[in-house]
Amino acid sequence: MELFISIITAILSLGLALFVYLKNPKSGTNFYFSGLIFFVGLYAIFNYLAIQPTSDQVALFWTKVVIAVSAPQGPLFLWFVLVFPSAKFIFNKKLQAGMILWTMAVIGLTFAGLVFQSAKVESGQITLTPGPAIPVFGLLQFGSIIAGLFILVRKYIRARRSEERRVGKECRSRW
């Protein structure tokens, strides 16, 4: 059942990512959203493989791959929120470059064994040993998602106020 759900999630995510991107590849909103959904699709596949280990080394390898495909998700969510609903790609070159470097560093630290150092499989259960760089990954994800949620709430409040003003003007013009 887990395999079926992972396959369906991956197919739908990857299909949606392709559809959204092809709909308008020149749109920053479409680009970042499709990138985010693409990595969610990969996550579904690799996470399934990570929870089906045959050895400690296999469990650690797939855990590293899961972290590597998870690392871009937080920044892509934030970038999507920042550019939505416009077509622009770059919102702040320094922030964007810094987050790209941070994401690449997390991926490098992951495969160097510094995010998770080891995995132990006993009776089908996986026990992971966090490494010294796990806070670097956690801060990237947590910071990106919290910042994205804050921006979404702020955009919602602004849009709602704008709509209330527009409706108020329409009502006053009718009287």
Disulfide bonds with the S-S distance in Angstrom:
none
